[in-house]
Amino acid sequence: MHRYLYAAPAREELVDLHDERLAGLAERHRLALACGAPEPWRNPEAVMTERRANGVVLEMIHGWPNRVHLKIARRALHAGRRVFFYWPREEAIECIDRERLASYRRLWLFVHGVRVYSDGKYRLKDTLSRHISPALRDRLRPYYHRLRNLPRRLLQVQPVLALFRPAEAEAGLAAACAKELTELNRAAAPVRMALEFAPTANARLAGLGVYLRTDFWGRISSGGSYGHTCYVAKELAASTEQFAAFMAYRYTMLDEMRVRQVLLPSAGERADEYSILSASSHYHRQLLNRLQSTRPRYIYERICLGNYAGVQLSRELAVPYIVEYNGSEISMMRSFNGRGYAHEKVYLAAESAAFRQATAVSVISEAVRDDVLRRGIDPSKILVNPNGVDTDVYAPASAAKRQALRRELGFGPQDFVVCFTGTFGGWHGVDVLAAAIPKVLAAVPGARFLLIGDGGHKRLVDEAVASHGLQALVKCVGRVPQTEGARLLGAADLYVSPHASHMVDSRFFGSPTKIFEYMAMGAGIVASDLEQIGEVLAPGLHARQLPAGAARIEGERAILCRPGDVEGFVAAVIYAARFPEVAAALGRNARAAAIAQYSWRGHVERLWSFLHERKL
């Protein structure tokens, strides 16, 4: 029996494949392959050797291989095994030998070279020919004609051809999307869910539930967005008889939670706007093929920039559509990257289409609700549902585990450990943190800082630490997996969140998951009194009104500071270090509130109750 390894690098999956037809193939053929259950990605060459496979079938997305395809193919051929490139959507397969692999490698070099050349300040404005010499253009011309003359549906070459006139191609694609979105907005017709009861883990909803997230361009493995997706999907799965999360790339924590995920081939390898604009049709085609035979009970989508595949599926399959909207990525780009998107109007139209087609819209804060209402959306279908926390995963460590963890990190039993975790983004108040660290360490001899995460503004902290020679007192562990971050939080005596707004065109609309995770850890918190952060942590002590002695704690949950107030933030941290019993009491109250009001299970139960009670 001929045994092959089916490798899908874009979906990070491997599958055992037994198909006798492959033995007789030598050219390019039309062929549909039936694959079994996937397993997580690991070294394909090692798996082939381990299983004594005859060869490897490499799943393709575009008409050309990427670096991973070429590497696996080269090593497999070197080991004397057969290699095939397979396009599942076209049911096309090609047998690859050394000569063909060399040809594909030249094609990849050309495609990759054009892409690199078209990025940044060297982006092609008019045509490729303006920027290269006539001699080089003549050498590239045969490859251009080869691409142009290949069957476009078979090998998906339009993105490469577009690189010869990228500005015009992108403008044409944007116009086509805008036209399609105009019709979707005009014809929006929400599909009623008509729940007879609010589903729970003990009374599950019949049918298939679908979670959808298609932001292919920003692979993450931890952080608030990552945790939100995994925990919401987990609780939706627990309350639905069948469930699948359709993802743009693998979320390891979903595997750990035993949530079934279906990985969709990527819509691109870059975060350029051409790829974002083309992503909806790319994912719509794949999802329609998978879902039209088994109509889901609902589609729950965390909408992302420019995407409207969920809108189309809801209309075509008559499926209830639950939209999760976490705030404007357009506003984030303007505020923290100093520029806007070129096709903002298209992306706003995509958001509008999702809101209008939605059975219900779940938003994380009142500020986001106000944004949706300004679009003319029916207020009766908008649910304000703040983020949450798994209070079993995020919980105080036992005394023994806590001491062991502190030793592991280099902290002594008498140290007062102040912890910050996050992606060090624009609104995380990293500038306040960087200014405060030297002041706190100078005022509190036993203070230490634990920093978890990384990001664009981390350099501000690094520069402050280095300039004051504080490396021995500040422990930076960098970006870690979500579960490891939860474990490391157990070492701290105090958690800080100096969020600042810094938004150029909107209110602060966040619902930071770190706040809820801090609350569940049961230790003191110092945070900005900013929109929902201040609301969730109320009642609280105020940094500029702290008493001279230990405060009497009743229902207070945290010490709150004015956003951007470095001196107030420093005073609050110093006060918590001077009176650790006050910080501990605040922490106990915060954990009790997290358990009572802000669990992820409660988050999903509120959604189901909202749909049931409003009869949406």
C-alpha positions as CSV (number, residue, x, y, z in Angstrom):
1,M,0.0,0.0,0.0
2,H,1.3,3.4,-0.9
3,R,1.4,5.8,2.1
4,Y,1.9,9.5,1.8
5,L,2.0,12.5,4.2
6,Y,-0.4,15.3,3.4
7,A,1.1,18.5,4.7
8,A,-0.8,21.8,4.9
9,P,1.8,24.4,6.0
10,A,-0.7,27.3,6.0
11,R,-3.1,25.4,8.3
12,E,-0.2,23.8,10.3
13,E,-1.7,20.4,9.9
14,L,-0.4,16.9,8.8
15,V,-2.6,14.1,7.6
16,D,-1.9,10.4,6.7
17,L,-2.9,9.8,3.1
18,H,-3.5,6.4,1.5
19,D,-4.2,6.8,-2.2
20,E,-3.1,4.3,-4.8
21,R,-3.8,6.7,-7.6
22,L,-0.7,8.8,-6.7
23,A,1.6,6.0,-7.7
24,G,0.8,6.4,-11.4
25,L,1.0,10.2,-11.6
26,A,3.8,11.9,-13.4
27,E,2.5,15.2,-14.7
28,R,-0.3,17.6,-13.8
29,H,-3.8,16.1,-13.3
30,R,-7.3,16.8,-12.0
31,L,-7.7,14.8,-8.9
32,A,-9.7,15.1,-5.6
33,L,-8.0,13.8,-2.5
34,A,-9.9,12.6,0.6
35,C,-7.9,13.2,3.7
36,G,-8.5,11.9,7.2
37,A,-8.4,13.6,10.6
38,P,-5.6,16.2,10.9
39,E,-2.9,16.3,13.5
40,P,-0.8,19.2,14.8
41,W,2.1,20.4,12.7
42,R,5.6,19.0,13.3
43,N,8.7,18.3,11.2
44,P,7.3,16.7,8.0
45,E,10.6,15.2,7.0
46,A,10.9,13.4,10.4
47,V,7.3,12.2,10.2
48,M,7.9,10.8,6.7
49,T,10.9,8.8,7.9
50,E,9.1,7.7,11.1
51,R,6.1,6.4,9.1
52,R,8.0,5.1,6.1
53,A,5.9,7.2,3.8
54,N,6.4,7.0,0.0
55,G,6.3,10.8,-0.3
56,V,4.6,14.1,0.6
57,V,1.6,16.0,-0.9
58,L,2.0,19.7,-0.2
59,E,-1.2,21.8,0.0
60,M,-1.0,25.0,-2.1
61,I,-2.9,28.3,-1.7
62,H,-1.5,30.3,-4.6
63,G,0.0,29.4,-7.9
64,W,3.5,29.4,-6.5
65,P,5.1,27.7,-3.5
66,N,6.4,29.6,-0.5
67,R,9.7,29.1,1.3
68,V,8.3,26.2,3.5
69,H,6.9,24.3,0.5
70,L,10.3,24.6,-1.3
71,K,12.2,23.4,1.8
72,I,10.1,20.4,2.4
73,A,10.0,19.4,-1.3
74,R,13.8,19.7,-1.6
75,R,14.5,17.6,1.4
76,A,11.9,15.0,0.4
77,L,13.4,14.6,-3.1
78,H,16.9,14.4,-1.6
79,A,15.6,11.5,0.6
80,G,14.3,9.7,-2.5
81,R,10.6,10.3,-1.9
82,R,8.0,11.5,-4.2
83,V,6.6,15.1,-4.0
84,F,3.3,16.5,-5.2
85,F,1.9,20.0,-5.1
86,Y,-1.9,20.0,-4.6
87,W,-4.5,22.8,-5.1
88,P,-7.6,21.5,-3.2
89,R,-10.0,24.2,-4.4
90,E,-9.2,23.3,-8.0
91,E,-8.7,19.6,-7.4
92,A,-5.4,19.9,-9.3
93,I,-2.2,18.0,-8.5
94,E,1.2,18.2,-10.0
95,C,4.1,15.7,-9.6
96,I,7.3,17.6,-8.7
97,D,10.8,16.4,-9.8
98,R,14.1,18.2,-9.3
99,E,13.7,20.1,-12.6
100,R,10.2,21.3,-11.8
101,L,11.2,22.2,-8.3
102,A,14.1,24.4,-9.7
103,S,11.6,26.1,-12.0
104,Y,9.2,26.7,-9.1
105,R,12.1,28.1,-7.1
106,R,12.9,30.6,-9.8
107,L,9.2,31.6,-9.9
108,W,9.2,32.0,-6.1
109,L,12.3,34.2,-6.3
110,F,10.6,36.4,-8.8
111,V,7.3,36.7,-6.9
112,H,9.1,37.2,-3.6
113,G,11.5,39.8,-5.2
114,V,8.6,41.8,-6.6
115,R,6.8,41.7,-3.3
116,V,9.8,42.9,-1.4
117,Y,10.5,45.6,-3.9
118,S,6.9,46.8,-3.8
119,D,6.9,47.2,0.0
120,G,7.7,50.4,2.0
121,K,9.2,53.4,0.3
122,Y,9.9,51.3,-2.8
123,R,6.3,50.5,-3.4
124,L,5.5,50.4,-7.1
125,K,3.5,53.4,-8.0
126,D,2.9,53.0,-11.6
127,T,4.6,49.9,-13.3
128,L,7.5,47.7,-12.5
129,S,9.3,48.9,-15.6
130,R,9.9,52.4,-14.2
131,H,12.3,51.0,-11.5
132,I,14.4,48.3,-13.2
133,S,16.9,48.4,-16.0
134,P,15.8,47.4,-19.5
135,A,18.3,44.4,-19.3
136,L,16.7,43.1,-16.1
137,R,13.2,43.7,-17.5
138,D,14.0,41.6,-20.5
139,R,15.2,38.7,-18.3
140,L,12.0,38.9,-16.2
141,R,9.7,39.2,-19.2
142,P,9.4,35.4,-19.9
143,Y,8.3,34.8,-16.3
144,Y,5.7,37.5,-16.5
145,H,4.3,36.0,-19.7
146,R,4.4,32.5,-18.1
147,L,2.3,33.8,-15.2
148,R,-0.1,35.7,-17.5
149,N,-0.7,32.7,-19.7
150,L,-1.4,30.2,-16.9
151,P,-5.0,29.3,-16.2
152,R,-5.9,31.9,-13.6
153,R,-8.5,29.9,-11.7
154,L,-6.1,26.9,-11.5
155,L,-3.1,28.7,-10.1
156,Q,-4.5,31.9,-8.6
157,V,-2.0,34.2,-10.2
158,Q,-4.0,37.4,-10.2
159,P,-2.2,38.7,-7.0
160,V,1.2,38.4,-8.8
161,L,0.0,40.0,-12.0
162,A,-1.4,42.8,-9.9
163,L,2.1,43.6,-8.7
164,F,3.0,45.0,-12.1
165,R,0.4,47.7,-11.6
166,P,-0.3,47.5,-7.8
167,A,-1.9,50.9,-7.3
168,E,-4.4,50.4,-10.1
169,A,-5.1,46.8,-9.2
170,E,-5.8,47.7,-5.5
171,A,-8.0,50.6,-6.5
172,G,-10.0,48.3,-8.8
173,L,-10.4,45.7,-6.1
174,A,-11.5,48.4,-3.6
175,A,-14.1,49.6,-6.0
176,A,-15.4,46.1,-6.5
177,C,-15.7,45.5,-2.8
178,A,-17.4,48.9,-2.3
179,K,-20.0,48.0,-4.9
180,E,-20.6,44.6,-3.3
181,L,-20.9,46.2,0.2
182,T,-23.4,48.8,-1.0
183,E,-25.7,46.0,-2.0
184,L,-25.1,44.0,1.2
185,N,-25.9,47.1,3.3
186,R,-29.0,47.8,1.2
187,A,-30.3,44.2,1.4
188,A,-29.4,43.4,5.0
189,A,-32.0,41.2,6.6
190,P,-31.1,39.8,10.1
191,V,-32.0,36.1,10.6
192,R,-33.9,35.5,13.8
193,M,-32.5,32.9,16.2
194,A,-35.7,32.4,18.2
195,L,-34.2,30.6,21.2
196,E,-36.7,28.6,23.3
197,F,-34.3,28.7,26.2
198,A,-30.9,30.3,27.1
199,P,-28.3,27.5,26.5
200,T,-25.9,26.4,29.2
201,A,-23.5,23.5,29.6
202,N,-26.3,21.5,31.1
203,A,-28.9,22.4,28.5
204,R,-27.0,22.7,25.2
205,L,-28.2,24.2,22.0
206,A,-28.9,21.7,19.2
207,G,-27.0,21.8,16.0
208,L,-23.6,23.2,14.9
209,G,-22.2,26.4,16.3
210,V,-19.5,28.2,14.2
211,Y,-16.9,30.6,15.6
212,L,-15.2,32.7,12.9
213,R,-12.0,34.8,13.0
214,T,-10.1,35.7,9.8
215,D,-7.5,38.2,10.7
216,F,-4.7,36.3,9.0
217,W,-2.1,39.0,9.0
218,G,-1.3,39.4,12.8
219,R,-0.4,36.0,14.2
220,I,-0.6,36.1,18.0
221,S,-0.1,33.4,20.8
222,S,-1.0,35.4,23.9
223,G,-2.6,38.7,25.0
224,G,-6.1,40.0,25.5
225,S,-7.4,39.4,22.0
226,Y,-6.0,35.8,22.0
227,G,-7.5,35.0,25.4
228,H,-10.8,36.5,24.5
229,T,-11.1,34.4,21.4
230,C,-10.1,31.1,23.2
231,Y,-12.3,31.5,26.3
232,V,-15.4,32.7,24.4
233,A,-15.0,29.8,21.9
234,K,-14.6,27.4,24.8
235,E,-17.8,28.6,26.5
236,L,-19.8,28.6,23.2
237,A,-18.6,25.0,22.6
238,A,-19.7,24.0,26.1
239,S,-23.2,25.3,25.5
240,T,-23.6,23.9,21.9
241,E,-24.0,20.3,20.9
242,Q,-21.6,20.6,18.0
243,F,-19.0,23.3,17.6
244,A,-16.1,24.3,15.3
245,A,-13.9,27.4,15.3
246,F,-12.9,28.4,11.8
247,M,-9.5,30.2,12.2
248,A,-7.0,31.9,9.9
249,Y,-4.2,30.1,11.8
250,R,-3.8,27.7,14.7
251,Y,-4.6,28.8,18.2
252,T,-2.6,26.3,20.4
253,M,-4.7,27.1,23.5
254,L,-7.9,26.0,21.6
255,D,-6.2,22.6,21.2
256,E,-5.4,22.5,24.9
257,M,-9.1,23.3,25.6
258,R,-10.2,20.6,23.2
259,V,-12.1,23.0,21.1
260,R,-12.3,21.8,17.5
261,Q,-10.7,24.2,15.1
262,V,-10.7,24.2,11.3
263,L,-7.8,26.1,9.8
264,L,-8.5,28.0,6.7
265,P,-5.7,28.6,4.1
266,S,-4.3,32.0,4.5
267,A,-5.5,34.9,2.3
268,G,-2.0,36.3,2.1
269,E,1.4,36.5,3.7
270,R,1.4,40.2,4.4
271,A,-0.8,42.8,6.1
272,D,-1.0,45.0,2.9
273,E,-4.4,46.4,2.0
274,Y,-4.6,44.4,-1.3
275,S,-4.6,41.2,0.8
276,I,-7.1,42.6,3.3
277,L,-9.4,43.6,0.5
278,S,-9.2,40.2,-1.2
279,A,-9.6,38.2,2.0
280,S,-13.5,38.3,2.1
281,S,-13.9,36.6,-1.2
282,H,-11.1,34.2,-0.3
283,Y,-12.7,33.1,3.0
284,H,-16.3,33.2,1.7
285,R,-15.5,30.7,-1.0
286,Q,-13.9,28.3,1.4
287,L,-16.5,28.6,4.1
288,L,-19.4,28.3,1.8
289,N,-18.0,25.0,0.5
290,R,-17.7,23.7,4.0
291,L,-21.0,24.9,5.5
292,Q,-23.6,24.8,2.8
293,S,-24.2,21.1,3.2
294,T,-24.6,21.3,7.0
295,R,-26.3,24.6,7.8
296,P,-25.0,25.9,11.1
297,R,-27.3,26.8,14.0
298,Y,-25.5,30.1,14.3
299,I,-22.3,31.9,13.1
300,Y,-20.5,33.9,15.8
301,E,-17.8,36.2,14.3
302,R,-15.2,38.4,15.8
303,I,-15.2,40.8,12.9
304,C,-11.9,42.1,11.7
305,L,-10.8,44.9,9.3
306,G,-12.4,44.7,5.9
307,N,-14.0,41.3,6.4
308,Y,-17.6,40.6,5.4
309,A,-17.6,36.8,4.6
310,G,-19.8,36.2,7.6
311,V,-22.4,38.7,6.3
312,Q,-22.5,36.8,3.0
313,L,-22.8,33.4,4.6
314,S,-25.6,34.6,6.9
315,R,-27.6,35.8,3.9
316,E,-26.9,32.9,1.6
317,L,-27.5,30.1,4.2
318,A,-30.2,32.0,6.2
319,V,-28.1,31.5,9.4
320,P,-28.4,33.7,12.6
321,Y,-25.3,35.9,12.7
322,I,-23.8,37.1,16.1
323,V,-21.2,39.8,15.6
324,E,-18.6,40.6,18.2
325,Y,-17.1,44.0,17.8
326,N,-14.2,45.2,20.0
327,G,-13.7,48.7,18.7
328,S,-12.4,50.5,15.7
329,E,-9.1,49.3,14.1
330,I,-9.3,52.4,11.9
331,S,-9.2,54.6,15.0
332,M,-6.3,52.5,16.4
333,M,-4.3,53.0,13.2
334,R,-4.8,56.7,13.2
335,S,-4.0,57.1,16.9
336,F,-0.9,54.9,17.2
337,N,0.6,54.6,13.7
338,G,0.2,58.2,12.7
339,R,-1.7,57.4,9.5
340,G,-5.0,56.0,8.3
341,Y,-5.8,53.2,6.0
342,A,-6.1,54.0,2.3
343,H,-9.5,52.3,2.0
344,E,-11.2,53.3,5.2
345,K,-14.5,53.9,3.5
346,V,-14.6,50.3,2.3
347,Y,-13.7,49.0,5.8
348,L,-16.4,51.1,7.4
349,A,-18.9,49.8,4.9
350,A,-17.9,46.2,5.8
351,E,-18.5,47.0,9.5
352,S,-21.8,48.5,8.7
353,A,-22.9,45.5,6.7
354,A,-22.0,43.2,9.6
355,F,-24.0,45.3,12.1
356,R,-27.0,45.5,9.8
357,Q,-27.1,41.8,9.0
358,A,-26.4,40.8,12.6
359,T,-29.0,39.1,14.7
360,A,-27.2,40.6,17.7
361,V,-24.1,42.7,18.2
362,S,-21.9,42.1,21.2
363,V,-19.7,45.0,22.2
364,I,-17.2,45.3,25.0
365,S,-18.0,48.8,26.3
366,E,-20.4,51.7,26.3
367,A,-18.0,53.6,24.1
368,V,-18.1,50.9,21.5
369,R,-21.9,50.8,21.8
370,D,-22.0,54.5,21.1
371,D,-19.9,54.0,18.0
372,V,-22.3,51.3,16.7
373,L,-25.3,53.5,17.4
374,R,-23.9,56.3,15.4
375,R,-24.0,54.0,12.4
376,G,-27.8,53.9,12.7
377,I,-28.0,50.4,14.1
378,D,-31.1,49.3,16.1
379,P,-30.2,49.7,19.8
380,S,-32.4,46.8,20.8
381,K,-29.9,44.3,19.3
382,I,-26.7,45.7,20.9
383,L,-25.4,44.0,24.0
384,V,-22.7,45.6,26.1
385,N,-20.7,42.6,27.4
386,P,-17.3,43.4,29.0
387,N,-14.4,41.1,28.8
388,G,-13.9,38.4,31.5
389,V,-11.6,35.9,33.1
390,D,-11.4,32.2,33.8
391,T,-11.2,32.4,37.6
392,D,-9.8,28.9,37.9
393,V,-6.9,29.5,35.6
394,Y,-6.3,33.0,37.0
395,A,-6.2,32.4,40.8
396,P,-3.9,33.1,43.7
397,A,-1.1,30.6,43.9
398,S,-0.6,28.5,47.0
399,A,2.1,29.7,49.4
400,A,4.5,26.9,48.3
401,K,4.0,27.5,44.6
402,R,4.3,31.2,45.1
403,Q,7.6,31.0,46.9
404,A,8.9,28.5,44.3
405,L,7.9,30.8,41.5
406,R,9.5,33.8,43.1
407,R,12.8,31.9,43.5
408,E,12.6,30.8,39.9
409,L,12.3,34.5,38.9
410,G,15.1,35.7,41.2
411,F,12.8,37.4,43.8
412,G,13.4,37.1,47.5
413,P,10.6,36.3,50.1
414,Q,10.7,39.9,51.4
415,D,10.6,41.6,48.0
416,F,7.5,43.6,47.0
417,V,6.9,42.5,43.4
418,V,5.0,44.9,41.1
419,C,3.8,43.3,37.9
420,F,2.7,44.7,34.5
421,T,1.6,42.4,31.7
422,G,0.5,43.4,28.2
423,T,1.5,44.0,24.6
424,F,3.2,47.3,25.4
425,G,0.8,49.0,22.9
426,G,0.0,52.7,22.4
427,W,-2.7,53.0,25.0
428,H,-1.2,50.8,27.7
429,G,0.4,53.8,29.4
430,V,3.9,52.4,28.8
431,D,5.3,56.0,28.9
432,V,3.8,56.4,32.4
433,L,5.3,53.0,33.5
434,A,8.7,53.9,32.1
435,A,8.7,57.2,34.0
436,A,7.4,55.6,37.2
437,I,9.8,52.6,37.6
438,P,12.9,54.6,38.6
439,K,10.9,56.7,41.1
440,V,9.2,53.7,42.7
441,L,12.5,51.7,43.0
442,A,14.3,54.8,44.5
443,A,11.5,55.2,47.1
444,V,10.9,51.5,48.1
445,P,14.1,49.6,48.8
446,G,12.5,46.2,48.6
447,A,10.5,46.9,45.4
448,R,11.0,44.8,42.3
449,F,9.3,44.9,38.9
450,L,8.1,41.9,36.8
451,L,7.3,42.7,33.2
452,I,5.5,40.2,31.0
453,G,5.0,40.8,27.3
454,D,6.6,42.8,24.5
455,G,5.6,45.3,21.9
456,G,6.3,48.5,20.1
457,H,6.6,50.7,23.2
458,K,8.7,48.3,25.3
459,R,11.8,50.3,24.3
460,L,10.6,53.1,26.6
461,V,10.9,50.9,29.6
462,D,14.1,49.3,28.4
463,E,15.7,52.8,28.0
464,A,14.5,54.0,31.5
465,V,15.9,50.8,33.1
466,A,19.2,50.9,31.3
467,S,19.8,54.7,31.9
468,H,19.2,54.3,35.7
469,G,21.2,51.0,36.0
470,L,18.1,49.1,37.3
471,Q,18.6,45.8,35.4
472,A,19.0,43.8,38.6
473,L,15.7,45.1,40.0
474,V,13.5,44.7,36.9
475,K,12.7,41.2,35.5
476,C,11.5,41.1,31.9
477,V,10.3,37.7,30.7
478,G,9.1,38.9,27.3
479,R,6.2,37.5,25.4
480,V,5.1,34.1,26.7
481,P,2.2,31.7,26.0
482,Q,-1.1,32.6,27.6
483,T,-1.0,29.8,30.2
484,E,2.5,30.7,31.1
485,G,1.5,34.3,31.6
486,A,-1.2,33.2,34.0
487,R,1.3,31.2,36.0
488,L,3.8,34.0,36.2
489,L,1.2,36.4,37.6
490,G,1.2,34.4,40.7
491,A,4.5,35.8,41.8
492,A,3.3,39.4,42.3
493,D,2.1,41.5,45.3
494,L,0.7,44.3,43.1
495,Y,-0.6,44.6,39.5
496,V,-0.5,47.8,37.6
497,S,-2.4,49.1,34.6
498,P,-1.5,52.8,33.8
499,H,-3.7,52.9,30.7
500,A,-3.9,56.3,28.9
501,S,-6.4,57.2,26.2
502,H,-4.1,58.7,23.5
503,M,-7.0,58.3,21.0
504,V,-7.0,61.0,18.3
505,D,-10.6,60.6,17.2
506,S,-12.6,58.7,19.8
507,R,-13.0,57.9,23.4
508,F,-11.0,55.1,25.0
509,F,-13.2,52.1,24.1
510,G,-11.2,49.2,25.6
511,S,-12.2,46.5,28.0
512,P,-8.7,45.3,28.9
513,T,-8.6,41.6,29.7
514,K,-5.6,42.2,32.0
515,I,-7.9,44.1,34.4
516,F,-10.1,41.1,34.9
517,E,-7.1,38.8,35.1
518,Y,-5.5,41.0,37.7
519,M,-8.8,41.0,39.7
520,A,-8.9,37.2,39.7
521,M,-5.4,36.9,41.0
522,G,-6.5,38.3,44.4
523,A,-3.7,40.8,44.9
524,G,-3.7,44.7,45.0
525,I,-4.2,46.7,41.8
526,V,-3.2,50.2,40.8
527,A,-5.0,51.3,37.6
528,S,-6.1,54.3,35.6
529,D,-9.6,55.6,36.3
530,L,-10.4,55.5,32.6
531,E,-13.8,54.7,31.1
532,Q,-14.7,51.0,31.8
533,I,-11.5,50.3,33.8
534,G,-12.6,52.8,36.5
535,E,-16.2,51.4,36.3
536,V,-15.1,47.8,36.8
537,L,-12.7,48.6,39.7
538,A,-15.2,50.9,41.5
539,P,-15.5,51.6,44.3
540,G,-11.8,52.4,44.7
541,L,-9.3,54.5,46.6
542,H,-8.0,57.5,44.7
543,A,-4.3,58.1,44.3
544,R,-4.4,61.8,45.1
545,Q,-6.6,61.3,48.2
546,L,-4.8,58.5,50.0
547,P,-4.6,58.8,53.8
548,A,-1.4,59.1,55.8
549,G,-2.0,55.7,57.4
550,A,-3.5,52.4,56.4
551,A,-6.9,52.9,54.8
552,R,-9.9,51.0,56.1
553,I,-11.1,48.8,53.3
554,E,-14.7,47.9,52.9
555,G,-15.9,47.3,49.3
556,E,-13.0,49.0,47.5
557,R,-11.3,47.0,44.8
558,A,-8.2,49.0,43.7
559,I,-6.3,52.3,43.8
560,L,-7.3,54.5,40.9
561,C,-5.2,57.2,39.2
562,R,-5.9,59.9,36.7
563,P,-4.8,58.7,33.2
564,G,-1.3,59.9,32.4
565,D,-0.6,61.1,36.0
566,V,2.9,59.8,36.7
567,E,3.1,61.3,40.2
568,G,-0.3,59.9,41.2
569,F,0.6,56.5,39.8
570,V,4.0,56.5,41.7
571,A,2.3,57.6,44.9
572,A,-0.3,54.8,44.6
573,V,2.4,52.1,44.1
574,I,4.5,53.4,47.0
575,Y,1.4,53.4,49.2
576,A,0.5,49.8,48.4
577,A,4.1,48.8,49.2
578,R,4.0,50.6,52.5
579,F,0.7,49.0,53.5
580,P,0.7,45.6,51.9
581,E,-2.3,44.6,54.1
582,V,-4.3,47.3,52.3
583,A,-3.3,46.0,48.9
584,A,-4.2,42.4,50.0
585,A,-7.6,43.5,51.2
586,L,-8.3,45.3,47.9
587,G,-7.2,42.2,46.1
588,R,-9.6,40.0,48.0
589,N,-12.5,42.3,47.1
590,A,-11.4,42.4,43.4
591,R,-11.3,38.6,43.2
592,A,-14.8,38.3,44.7
593,A,-16.1,40.7,42.1
594,A,-14.4,38.8,39.3
595,I,-16.0,35.6,40.4
596,A,-19.5,37.1,40.8
597,Q,-19.6,39.3,37.7
598,Y,-16.8,38.8,35.2
599,S,-16.3,35.1,34.4
600,W,-16.1,34.0,30.8
601,R,-18.9,31.6,31.4
602,G,-21.0,34.5,32.7
603,H,-20.0,36.5,29.6
604,V,-21.4,33.8,27.2
605,E,-24.5,33.2,29.4
606,R,-25.3,36.9,29.2
607,L,-25.2,36.7,25.4
608,W,-27.6,33.7,25.3
609,S,-29.9,35.3,27.8
610,F,-29.9,38.5,25.8
611,L,-30.9,36.6,22.6
612,H,-33.5,34.6,24.5
613,E,-35.2,37.5,26.3
614,R,-35.2,39.9,23.4
615,K,-36.5,37.1,21.1
616,L,-33.9,38.1,18.5
